Amino acid sequence: MEFDVNKLEWIRKPKKYSITKDKITIVTEPKTDLWQRTYYGFQNDNAPVLQIKSDEKYFSFIVKTEFDSKKRFDQCGID
């Protein structure tokens, strides 16, 4: 399935990113996160979010993450 890059929508656009037909690169800033529920009440909702609506019941995509962990609990991923 090929997606239309014009249908992508940002919530909190990052300072640095690139979007091509075959690749999306997002560089996040330090101390950004999307934690919503923790047992000790921590909440942080300031990371970039890129969305697209799909009518597909099932779909797949490949994600590659790279980061330079500096502190305990540093994480990288996709949600």
N, C-alpha and C positions, 0 to 999 in steps of 0.2 A: 504494500500500500504506500503510495507516495502522498505526502501531505502538501497542502498549499501554505507556504510560509506567510502569505498575507492574512491567514486566519489565526495566526499566533497572537496571543494577548499577554501583555506583561502586567504583573502586579509587582511593584517595586523593581523597576528596571535597574540592572547593575551598571556600574560605571564602564565596565569593559566586557564586551561580548561580540560575537560574530555569528551570523546565520547565513548559511548557503543552502543550496538544494539538498546536499548530502550530509551536512554537518552543522551542529549547533555547539558553540563554545561559550561557556559562561564562566567568568572569573569573579568569584565572590570576594567580598571584603572581610577582613578579620572581624571576629565577634558577631557574625551574622548567624542566625539560626531560625529554626521553625519548630521549636519545642512548644507544645501546647499543654500537655498534662504530665506532671511528674508527681510522685508521692510526697515531695517536700514543697510543692507549690511554685517551683520555678516555671516561668513562662517567658519566651522570647519569640517574637514574630517579626523579624526584620530582614530576612533573607530574600533574595530575588526569587520570583516565581514566574515561569513561562508556561502558559496553558494553551490547549487547543481542544475544541469540542470534537467528538467523534461519534458517529452512529454505528461504528463497528462493535459487535458484541465481543469479539476477541481480536487482540492485536499484540504485536511484540515489537520491541526495539532494543537496540544495543546501547549500553552506557559504559563509558570509560571514565574513571575519576582519577585525578592526580592531586595530591596535596602534600604539604610539608608539615607534618605534625610537630608541634612545639610543646604542647602541654598534655597532661593526662586528660583523657576524654575528648581530645580533638577527634572529630569524625568527618567523614565526607561521604556523600551519597545522593540518592535521588528519592523523592517521596511522591 
